[in-house]
């Protein structure tokens, strides 16, 4: 008798997608941070809160696709743009993209 098993739906890093205010977040931790930022937004401590903002790091080269970084949150605080990433685990790819964000855009990513 052959038994087939379904693959587990949990992710590689054990995070669970979470929906808050109609927005799907990659983890409960990211959704919690969004809630915190909403409180700061309502209190007037930050402005212009955006989620999943995409930054191009390297343009498309012929058939080779572009390299981009997607920030979890971007907002203004005291007139300065803050780019945040909620991290449970730093992959090699993330570390490289973080360096490229600083080099190409002059933006330092704030890790939560």
Buried (B, 14 or more C-beta within 10 A) or exposed (E): EEEEEEEEEEEEEEBEEBEBEEEEBBBEBBBBBBEEBBEBBEEEEBEEBEBEBEBEBEEEEEEEEEBEBEBBBBBEEEEEEBBBBBBEEEEEEBEEBBEBBEEEEEBEBBEB
